C-alpha cells in the first residue's frame, strides 16, 4: 500500500525548488508505479483464488453429498434393512398372492359346485311343484282316487255284499279263505274300525250272499243262496239280533233281494225253478218274529214263468214290483210291473198310458234301484236311477221320476252297468264297462242330476283295470265304498289345505300312494317320489357344500386380511424407505445449495477485493504516469498554482471503493490533468 503523503502544518505553502520538486515527483512516481505493480500482483492472486473457489465449490457440490450419504450410511448401519430381507419380503408377497389365487380358484370351484347342486335342487323343487299341480288336477276331482281298505288282504277275503245301516255302520258278508273250507264272516266297519264275526252256515262253502237289510227294531236280515253246485238251489233268510244269528226261513229258489219299506214292511223276492222250463216268482213278507208268508195277491197278478227283479218304495206310499216274463219260445223277455196302492190294493200297471219308449224298453226290468235328490236342483223331485236288464243283453242305466216312465241319461253312459249308488256329496255314482266286446275297459260315472253323466277312468298300481266294480255303498262322509275283483276300495278326495304341500299330505295320509287313480298317476307319483328323494339326497350335499364354501370364504377372508395387513406393513415400510430417500435427497440438495451459497458468498468477497485491487493498481499507475509527466516538464507549468495539499488530495486513494468497476489508467491520468488545468486557471 502507498504511504499517505505528509500532512502540511498551518497555512504555510512554500514553493519548492524546481530541482527538488522534480526529484520528489519522480520518487513519488516510482513509488506509485511500485504500488500499482504490487496491487496488480495481488489482483492476479485474487483472480486465481476465484478460480480455485469455483473449482473447489464445484468439487464440493459433487463430492460432499456423496460423502454425507456414505457418512449417514455408516452411522445408520444398524438401522437399515438387509437387502435379503427385502427379497424375502418380495418372495413372501408373491407366495401370498399365489396362495390367494389358488384359494380363489378353489372357492370358485366349490361355489360352482354349490351352484350346480342348488340348481339341481331348484329344478327338482320346480318339478315337484309341477307334479304336485298335476296330481292336484288329477286327484282333486270327485271320485278320482280310491284306496284299498279292509280287515284282510283281498287274496284272503272276498266281500260279496255290503250295506249302509241306519246307524251309518257299514256291514257286509264275506268269505274268509284263510281256512279250508272257507268260513263265511260278518264284517262291520265303523269309525275306521273293522270287526269280523263268524256267520253260521251249515251248508258248506256253496253259499252266495244276496241281500241284507235292517229292520226298524235294529235287527239284521241276511239273505243267501246255496245248492248251486248240487243243482238244487235254495235261499235262506237269517236274522241277527241280540241273541245272535238265527235262520228264520228257507225255501227252494233264488233270492234276489230283501226290501224294507218306509212303513217298516219287509219283502223278500226272487224266483223259484219249478221245472227245467218253468220258473215262478217268489215274493214273501216277513212280519215280526213269525214265519214269512207269500204275498199271494201280488203273485196272482204275475204271469207264469216270471221272476221278480226289484221292488220300489215310492215316497207316496206306493209299492212297485218289477219283473220279467220269459216267452215260451225263449226268444226274449217281457217286463211286467205291479203296484200296490197305499191302501194295500195290488194291480198291474202295464196298461197305464204314457209309458215312454215302451217298444224299445219293454224288455228291460230294473234290477237295482237308487233314489236320490239331484244336487244341482234341490227343489226338484227325487230322481230314480235303475240298472235294468233283460238277462240276455248288457245291463242298461235308466232314469225316472215316478218309477214308471224311464229314459236313457245324457252323455257317455256305460254299455254294461254293474253297480249304482247315491252319495250326499257326489250325487249319483255308477260303475260299468265301455267299449266293444273284444276290447272293454271299466269306468266310473258321476252325475249330480241323474241325467247328465261324466266318465272317469282308473288304473291300479299303474296297470289298467280289466273288470268293473260290482257293488257301491255310500258312506256317511259322502265317500263311496266299492268291491270288485280288484279288492275293496274307499274313495277319497284331495282337499285344499292351504300352504301344505301335496307331498306332505301324501306322507301324512293313511295311504302311501293311491291304489286306484286316473291313468298316469302312478308314474307321476313315482316321478314325484324320485324327485323328493333327489331333494333329500341333494339337500345334505348342499348343506355340506355351503359349509365348505363358508370355510373357504372364511379362509379367503383371513388370507385377504393377512395380505392386506402385509400390504399395509409393506406400504408403511416402502413409505418409510421413500421418506428416508426423500430426506436423503433433501439433505443432499440442501448441502449442495449451502455449498453453492457459501461459494457465491466467498466468490463475491474475492471478486470485490479483486476489483478493488485492480482499481487501486490503476489509480497508482495513473498517478505515477501523471507524476512522471510532471517531473519531465522544464517549466513546470502544470504545477503552477498547485499547493502541497492539492497534490496530496490528488494522490490520495480515499475515493476508491468496492462498489464500482475500476477505471482505466488513462481515465485516471486525464482526470488528474484536468484537475491540474483547472487549478492553473484559478491562479
Beta strands, then each sheet from edge to edge (+ up, - down):
strand 1: 145-148
strand 2: 157-164
strand 3: 170-176
strand 4: 183-190
strand 5: 193-198
strand 6: 207-214
strand 7: 220-226
strand 8: 234-241
strand 9: 244-252
strand 10: 254-260
strand 11: 266-273
strand 12: 279-286
strand 13: 293-294
strand 14: 306-313
strand 15: 319-326
strand 16: 333-340
strand 17: 346-348
strand 18: 365-372
strand 19: 383-389
strand 20: 396-400
strand 21: 407-408
strand 22: 410-411
strand 23: 416-423
strand 24: 427-435
strand 25: 440-447
strand 26: 452-456
strand 27: 459-460
strand 28: 463-464
strand 29: 469-474
strand 30: 480-484
strand 31: 487-492
strand 32: 516-517
sheet 1: 1+ 31- 30+ 29-
sheet 2: 2+ 3- 4+ 5-
sheet 3: 6+ 7- 8+ 9-
sheet 4: 10+ 11- 12+ 13-
sheet 5: 14+ 15- 16+ 17-
sheet 6: 18+ 19- 20+ 21-
sheet 7: 22+ 26+ 25- 24+ 23-
sheet 8: 28+ 27- 32+
end
